[in-house]
């Protein structure tokens, strides 16, 4: 029986990845997490289907407390596995540590790293991974992940690729953990990388407002530059592409405005903030905790916001839109892919589970540190994902001038 270790497997994203792996494979799953209380709650989820699956198959699911900061014990744990899946965030803090541990243990690896700076750092471990024959796939969730795969799928249909534009819109009401809030602050602070006119350049986060029309029920939403890994990795695998950009937004509008203000006034800083004598924490961590608790301070306001989101967007948790423009057979070709999901958590966990099992089945393209678009056959990946993820393709062609 193959053994998969899911690091951070008791968290919001990690526990859904565990469920998807249990449903899709006969592998032994080890849930490794630092949160002992959450580990004890595994199998006690309120979601009946997940409770039944985890309890009925408990002989295939085990739990283990870990300390990611203890490198030697992490390597020792990983050595006993056939594959490691990491959902431990924030990735700008932990992605490199976990990847290094997997390489040291000589075990294949996949994560849902969605931080652009962590992606750059982990890509620098490529040669180390190759030397020991490890396949380490980074950023295999919804965005990055499905967005990369869809961009590569469209690009492979073209002789020349000019532009890849990625847009996302996500409900700020969709229940996720503190890591999601921390991540939002990270990708909207300071300068973020884009690939423009053949070069990587930094642009101010939340600049470049643009109204994008998503498929119903979302409709028109204003999006802005956000820091994600797609502009970092896609130019590595799609040669000759001129521009790769990503813009996103939270809805409803009031939620987006709240996050934007907190970012602009500096509440997302990583500098330590003195709360009381002998007690200081990074300001971003404190802000994350406050945001997570706002519903308790003013429940009426947040209930109204939730109802607004539900009324306007009809409970849609969000969508991603990938536009690929280029040339084929003397014509300008424009592909649009819209990917919709039933929840942000599912949209991340399903691609992660698919990627994990493709690696386990020997369907990854090589060794080293790879982004999804470099690790997997995009057509095969999409065929596996569309059993659970809705993808709509639109093609427009016109004679090139």
Secondary structure, 3 states (H helix, E strand, C coil): CCEEEEECCCCHHHHHHHHHHHHHCCCEEEEEECCHHHHHCCCCCCCHHHHHHHHHCHHHEEEEECCCCCHHHHHHHHCCCCEEEECCCCHHHHHHHHHHHHHHHCCEEEECCCCHHHHHHHHCCHHHHHHCCCEEEECCECCCEHHHHHHHHHHCCCCEEEEEEEEEEEECCCCCCHHHHHHHHHHCCCEEEEEECCEEEEEECCCCCEEEECCCCCCEEEEEECCCCHHHHHHHHCCCCCEEEEEEEEECHHHHHHHHHHHHCCCCCCCEEEEECCEEEEHHHHHHHHHHHHHHHCHHHHHHHHHHHHHHHCCCCEEEEEEEEEEECCEEEEEEEEEECCCHHHHHHHHHHHHHHHHHCCCCCCCEEEEHHHHCCHHHHHHHHCCCCEEEEEEEEEECC
